[in-house]
Amino acid sequence: MAQRFGGKYSPDGDVQREDGRAPRAQPVPNLYDASRPAKAGARSNVLFLVPFLFVAKGFVSNADGLLLNLGAGAALLASAFLTREGLKAETAYALRNVAKRPAFPRKIFGSILAGAGIAAAAFAATGSGLHAGLFGLLAGGLHLGSFGLDPLRDKGAAGIDAFQAERVARAVDEAEAHLSAMKDAILRARDRGLEARVDRFAVAARQLFRRVEEDPGDLSAVRKYLGIYLQGARDATVKFADLYGQNRDAKARGDFETLLDDLQTTFADRSARLLTNDAQALDVEIQVLRERLQYETPKRASDA
């Protein structure tokens, strides 16, 4: 019978099970599952360079030109910031199966500010309100066409109680904040392997988030996972990163990785149980529906 190869220099090669056999291989979450390329990239970063061109131009203009160009630079800088934040919000919206639309349409307002900034700069250059308005409309339209609209409707909320969906959204936002804090803290350890290990745990945790978003009724059963467990994992990561960054203690690293293994297994098992429960509930509903159709169909035939 084939056996899993392991040795001193193999990953987890030194870990043995209590019965003396080779350790059972654990599934490794794919870091790219359900991920999408980040839209808040080079295009949005370029927007932060444009305002400084008008600011520099303002300092070689007269008083009116200085005020108009500084105003244009401020408007364009605010537009760049809103656009980048809007792209981040859109990415988070796209990753979730159930999501509410952003409360503030950042990209739309970013386009308005971009148009206002270019209009101010055009008026400073030409002194014509007509030309300034045309340039502003053109700039705002191009900005909106390049970056698109913000999500304007809720996604995946059909058939889900709005109050329950709101509770789930708040719980998931809190859980995502804990994961972000873990990722920020582990950077202080200056260890790429540990950073990747935290990312794999985050993938397993987000699988549980998606299960709860699909069925908000499961929130009560997993609230401690989204709150207490992740908060404890965050605190442990902060303490470990501070300690490991100072003395590179191998034992502390091993204990931390064991903690992440246990947490990842716990979250994965909970996700699997929720999925199994959902499948069983669906089977019951389908069976009830079939029995009702079998009962109603002869009755309708006899009435005809």
Contacts in CASP RR format, 6 or more apart in sequence:
PFRMAT RR
TARGET T0000
AUTHOR 0000-0000-0000
METHOD contacts of the structure
MODEL  1
MAQRFGGKYSPDGDVQREDGRAPRAQPVPNLYDASRPAKAGARSNVLFLV
PFLFVAKGFVSNADGLLLNLGAGAALLASAFLTREGLKAETAYALRNVAK
RPAFPRKIFGSILAGAGIAAAAFAATGSGLHAGLFGLLAGGLHLGSFGLD
PLRDKGAAGIDAFQAERVARAVDEAEAHLSAMKDAILRARDRGLEARVDR
FAVAARQLFRRVEEDPGDLSAVRKYLGIYLQGARDATVKFADLYGQNRDA
KARGDFETLLDDLQTTFADRSARLLTNDAQALDVEIQVLRERLQYETPKR
ASDA
3 22 0 8 1.000
4 22 0 8 1.000
4 25 0 8 1.000
6 13 0 8 1.000
6 22 0 8 1.000
7 13 0 8 1.000
7 14 0 8 1.000
8 14 0 8 1.000
12 23 0 8 1.000
13 23 0 8 1.000
15 23 0 8 1.000
16 22 0 8 1.000
16 23 0 8 1.000
17 23 0 8 1.000
17 24 0 8 1.000
26 261 0 8 1.000
26 265 0 8 1.000
27 268 0 8 1.000
28 200 0 8 1.000
29 200 0 8 1.000
29 203 0 8 1.000
29 204 0 8 1.000
29 207 0 8 1.000
29 264 0 8 1.000
29 268 0 8 1.000
30 203 0 8 1.000
31 196 0 8 1.000
31 199 0 8 1.000
31 200 0 8 1.000
31 203 0 8 1.000
33 203 0 8 1.000
34 95 0 8 1.000
34 206 0 8 1.000
34 210 0 8 1.000
35 95 0 8 1.000
36 91 0 8 1.000
36 94 0 8 1.000
36 95 0 8 1.000
38 87 0 8 1.000
38 91 0 8 1.000
39 87 0 8 1.000
39 90 0 8 1.000
39 91 0 8 1.000
40 84 0 8 1.000
40 86 0 8 1.000
40 87 0 8 1.000
40 88 0 8 1.000
40 91 0 8 1.000
41 87 0 8 1.000
43 146 0 8 1.000
43 147 0 8 1.000
44 80 0 8 1.000
44 83 0 8 1.000
44 84 0 8 1.000
44 87 0 8 1.000
44 147 0 8 1.000
45 84 0 8 1.000
47 76 0 8 1.000
47 79 0 8 1.000
47 80 0 8 1.000
47 83 0 8 1.000
47 84 0 8 1.000
48 77 0 8 1.000
48 80 0 8 1.000
50 73 0 8 1.000
50 76 0 8 1.000
50 80 0 8 1.000
51 72 0 8 1.000
51 73 0 8 1.000
51 74 0 8 1.000
51 76 0 8 1.000
51 77 0 8 1.000
51 80 0 8 1.000
52 73 0 8 1.000
54 69 0 8 1.000
54 70 0 8 1.000
54 71 0 8 1.000
54 72 0 8 1.000
54 73 0 8 1.000
54 76 0 8 1.000
54 117 0 8 1.000
54 121 0 8 1.000
55 69 0 8 1.000
55 70 0 8 1.000
55 73 0 8 1.000
57 69 0 8 1.000
57 121 0 8 1.000
58 65 0 8 1.000
58 66 0 8 1.000
58 68 0 8 1.000
58 69 0 8 1.000
58 70 0 8 1.000
58 124 0 8 1.000
59 66 0 8 1.000
61 69 0 8 1.000
61 124 0 8 1.000
64 124 0 8 1.000
65 124 0 8 1.000
68 120 0 8 1.000
68 121 0 8 1.000
68 123 0 8 1.000
68 124 0 8 1.000
69 120 0 8 1.000
69 121 0 8 1.000
69 124 0 8 1.000
71 117 0 8 1.000
71 120 0 8 1.000
72 117 0 8 1.000
72 118 0 8 1.000
72 120 0 8 1.000
72 121 0 8 1.000
72 124 0 8 1.000
73 117 0 8 1.000
73 121 0 8 1.000
75 113 0 8 1.000
75 114 0 8 1.000
75 115 0 8 1.000
75 116 0 8 1.000
75 117 0 8 1.000
75 120 0 8 1.000
76 113 0 8 1.000
76 114 0 8 1.000
76 117 0 8 1.000
76 118 0 8 1.000
78 110 0 8 1.000
78 113 0 8 1.000
79 110 0 8 1.000
79 111 0 8 1.000
79 113 0 8 1.000
79 114 0 8 1.000
79 115 0 8 1.000
79 117 0 8 1.000
79 143 0 8 1.000
82 106 0 8 1.000
82 107 0 8 1.000
82 109 0 8 1.000
82 110 0 8 1.000
82 113 0 8 1.000
83 106 0 8 1.000
83 107 0 8 1.000
83 110 0 8 1.000
83 111 0 8 1.000
83 114 0 8 1.000
83 143 0 8 1.000
83 147 0 8 1.000
85 106 0 8 1.000
86 102 0 8 1.000
86 106 0 8 1.000
86 107 0 8 1.000
86 150 0 8 1.000
87 107 0 8 1.000
87 147 0 8 1.000
89 102 0 8 1.000
89 106 0 8 1.000
89 150 0 8 1.000
89 151 0 8 1.000
90 102 0 8 1.000
90 107 0 8 1.000
90 150 0 8 1.000
90 151 0 8 1.000
92 99 0 8 1.000
93 99 0 8 1.000
93 101 0 8 1.000
93 102 0 8 1.000
93 151 0 8 1.000
93 155 0 8 1.000
96 155 0 8 1.000
96 172 0 8 1.000
96 209 0 8 1.000
96 210 0 8 1.000
96 213 0 8 1.000
97 155 0 8 1.000
97 156 0 8 1.000
97 210 0 8 1.000
97 213 0 8 1.000
97 214 0 8 1.000
98 155 0 8 1.000
98 156 0 8 1.000
98 157 0 8 1.000
98 160 0 8 1.000
98 165 0 8 1.000
98 168 0 8 1.000
98 169 0 8 1.000
98 213 0 8 1.000
98 214 0 8 1.000
98 216 0 8 1.000
99 151 0 8 1.000
99 154 0 8 1.000
99 155 0 8 1.000
99 156 0 8 1.000
99 169 0 8 1.000
99 213 0 8 1.000
100 154 0 8 1.000
100 155 0 8 1.000
100 157 0 8 1.000
100 165 0 8 1.000
100 166 0 8 1.000
100 169 0 8 1.000
101 150 0 8 1.000
101 151 0 8 1.000
101 152 0 8 1.000
101 153 0 8 1.000
101 154 0 8 1.000
101 155 0 8 1.000
102 150 0 8 1.000
102 151 0 8 1.000
105 149 0 8 1.000
105 150 0 8 1.000
105 152 0 8 1.000
106 150 0 8 1.000
107 144 0 8 1.000
107 147 0 8 1.000
107 148 0 8 1.000
107 149 0 8 1.000
107 150 0 8 1.000
108 144 0 8 1.000
108 149 0 8 1.000
108 150 0 8 1.000
110 143 0 8 1.000
111 140 0 8 1.000
111 141 0 8 1.000
111 143 0 8 1.000
111 144 0 8 1.000
111 147 0 8 1.000
112 140 0 8 1.000
114 139 0 8 1.000
114 140 0 8 1.000
114 143 0 8 1.000
115 136 0 8 1.000
115 137 0 8 1.000
115 139 0 8 1.000
115 140 0 8 1.000
115 141 0 8 1.000
115 143 0 8 1.000
116 136 0 8 1.000
117 136 0 8 1.000
117 139 0 8 1.000
118 135 0 8 1.000
118 136 0 8 1.000
118 138 0 8 1.000
118 139 0 8 1.000
118 140 0 8 1.000
119 132 0 8 1.000
119 133 0 8 1.000
119 135 0 8 1.000
119 136 0 8 1.000
119 139 0 8 1.000
120 132 0 8 1.000
122 128 0 8 1.000
122 131 0 8 1.000
122 132 0 8 1.000
122 133 0 8 1.000
122 135 0 8 1.000
122 136 0 8 1.000
123 129 0 8 1.000
123 131 0 8 1.000
123 132 0 8 1.000
126 132 0 8 1.000
154 165 0 8 1.000
157 165 0 8 1.000
160 216 0 8 1.000
161 216 0 8 1.000
164 216 0 8 1.000
164 217 0 8 1.000
164 219 0 8 1.000
165 216 0 8 1.000
167 216 0 8 1.000
167 219 0 8 1.000
168 212 0 8 1.000
168 213 0 8 1.000
168 216 0 8 1.000
168 219 0 8 1.000
171 212 0 8 1.000
171 219 0 8 1.000
171 223 0 8 1.000
171 226 0 8 1.000
171 227 0 8 1.000
172 209 0 8 1.000
172 212 0 8 1.000
172 213 0 8 1.000
172 226 0 8 1.000
174 226 0 8 1.000
174 227 0 8 1.000
175 205 0 8 1.000
175 209 0 8 1.000
175 226 0 8 1.000
175 227 0 8 1.000
175 230 0 8 1.000
176 209 0 8 1.000
178 227 0 8 1.000
178 230 0 8 1.000
178 231 0 8 1.000
178 233 0 8 1.000
178 234 0 8 1.000
179 202 0 8 1.000
179 205 0 8 1.000
179 206 0 8 1.000
179 230 0 8 1.000
179 234 0 8 1.000
181 234 0 8 1.000
181 237 0 8 1.000
181 238 0 8 1.000
182 198 0 8 1.000
182 201 0 8 1.000
182 202 0 8 1.000
182 233 0 8 1.000
182 234 0 8 1.000
182 237 0 8 1.000
183 195 0 8 1.000
183 198 0 8 1.000
183 199 0 8 1.000
183 202 0 8 1.000
185 234 0 8 1.000
185 237 0 8 1.000
185 238 0 8 1.000
185 241 0 8 1.000
186 194 0 8 1.000
186 195 0 8 1.000
186 198 0 8 1.000
186 237 0 8 1.000
186 241 0 8 1.000
187 195 0 8 1.000
187 241 0 8 1.000
188 241 0 8 1.000
188 242 0 8 1.000
188 245 0 8 1.000
189 195 0 8 1.000
189 240 0 8 1.000
189 241 0 8 1.000
189 244 0 8 1.000
189 245 0 8 1.000
190 245 0 8 1.000
191 244 0 8 1.000
191 253 0 8 1.000
194 244 0 8 1.000
194 253 0 8 1.000
194 256 0 8 1.000
194 257 0 8 1.000
197 257 0 8 1.000
197 260 0 8 1.000
198 237 0 8 1.000
198 260 0 8 1.000
200 260 0 8 1.000
200 264 0 8 1.000
201 233 0 8 1.000
201 260 0 8 1.000
201 263 0 8 1.000
201 264 0 8 1.000
201 267 0 8 1.000
204 264 0 8 1.000
204 267 0 8 1.000
204 268 0 8 1.000
204 271 0 8 1.000
205 225 0 8 1.000
205 230 0 8 1.000
205 267 0 8 1.000
207 267 0 8 1.000
207 268 0 8 1.000
207 271 0 8 1.000
208 222 0 8 1.000
208 225 0 8 1.000
208 226 0 8 1.000
208 267 0 8 1.000
208 270 0 8 1.000
208 271 0 8 1.000
208 274 0 8 1.000
209 226 0 8 1.000
211 218 0 8 1.000
211 222 0 8 1.000
211 271 0 8 1.000
211 274 0 8 1.000
211 275 0 8 1.000
211 278 0 8 1.000
212 218 0 8 1.000
212 219 0 8 1.000
212 222 0 8 1.000
212 226 0 8 1.000
212 274 0 8 1.000
214 278 0 8 1.000
215 274 0 8 1.000
215 278 0 8 1.000
218 274 0 8 1.000
218 277 0 8 1.000
221 274 0 8 1.000
222 270 0 8 1.000
222 274 0 8 1.000
225 266 0 8 1.000
225 267 0 8 1.000
225 270 0 8 1.000
229 263 0 8 1.000
229 266 0 8 1.000
229 267 0 8 1.000
233 259 0 8 1.000
233 260 0 8 1.000
233 263 0 8 1.000
236 256 0 8 1.000
236 259 0 8 1.000
237 256 0 8 1.000
240 252 0 8 1.000
240 253 0 8 1.000
240 256 0 8 1.000
243 249 0 8 1.000
243 252 0 8 1.000
244 252 0 8 1.000
244 253 0 8 1.000
244 256 0 8 1.000
END
